Amino acid sequence: MAKRGGFPGGMPGNMNNLMKQAQRMQRQMEENQKELETREFTAKAGGGAVEVTVTGKKEITRIKLSQEVVDPEDIEMLEDLVMAAANEALRMAEEANAEIMNKMAGGLGLGGGLPF
């Protein structure tokens, strides 16, 4: 008759180790996320005429415009430059977040594939 409620070969001990590892990874993820949120990412457009800074929280904290880019006759160009710089800064923040996630996934020891 099969035993009920247990795993042969010491599986409960392995489960405890997995739980501890998961808790440790969760703490590391929270620490990495907090660190990322304090970082700033700055991107420029128009040869540096427009500069946008965002945080790891993806919030714009600063927009800097060179005087020569402010042309009342060509507002569309200024809008495009601000948008380009903002999108690049946000992309940089997202890339940093993805890098942290990849490092954490590497800590799982999956080796790029699942064993089934």
N, C-alpha and C positions, 0 to 999 in steps of 0.2 A: 504494500500500500504506500502511496506517495505521501510525503510529509506535507502538511498544510502550513502556510504562513511563513515559510522560510525559503532561502535559496541555498542549495548545496555549494560548498566550496568557499564559504565566507563572504558572500555577496553583501551582507549588511555592513561589514567593515568597509568595503569598497564604496558603498552608498554614502557612508559617513564622510569618507574622504572626498567624494564628489561634492557633497553638500558644503563642506568646508572650503573647497576650491571655488565653488560658485559664489559663496559669501565673500571670499577674498577678492574675486574678480569684480563683484558688484561694488565693493569699497573702492577698488582701483578705478573703476569706471566713473564713480561719483567724483573722485579726486581729480581725474583727468578732465572731466566735464567742467568742474569749477575752475581749473587752471585755464582751460580753453576760453571760458567766458571772460576772463580777465585780459586775455590777449587782444591786441589790436592789429588790424590788417589795413594797409594803405595801398591804394592803387591810383595811378595817374592816367590821364587821357589828354590828347591834344598836345603831345610833347611836354607834358607837365603843367599845362595851363589850368587844368582842373585836377584836383586831388580830393579823394574821398577816403575817409577812415571809418571802418566798422569794427564792432567788437565780435568776439566769438559767439555772442548771443544774436548776432546778425542785426544789430542796431547801428544805424549811422550816428557817429559821434562828432564828425567834423567834415565840413566841405570847405575847401579852399579854392578860390578863383583868382587867377591872375588878372590884373586890370585890363590887359589887352584882349582878353577873351570876352569881356563884357561889351557887346556891341548891340545897342538898341535896335539896329536894323537887321540883326541876325540872331534873334532869340532862339530859333530852332537849332542852330549849331551849338549854342551853349547847353540847351536841353539835352541834345544828343551826347555831348561830352560828359555831362554830369551823369547821365544814365550809363554810359560806357564805363566810367570810372567806378560807379557804385556797383554795377554788375560784376566787374572784375574783383573788387574788394570782397564782395559776398562769395564769389567763387573761391577766392583764397581761403576764406573762413571755412567754407564747406570742405575744401580739400584738407585742411588741417584736422577737421573733425573726422573725415574718412580715414586719415592716417592713424589717428588714435584708435578708431574702431578696428582697423586692420591689425594693429599691434595687439589689441585685446583678443581678437579672434585667433591670432597666432598663439596666444597663451593657452588656448583650449587644447592644443596638441592634436588637432584633427588632421594635420598634415595635408590639407588640401582636399580631403575626401572623407567620406564616411565609410566605416568598415562593413557595410552590408550592401 
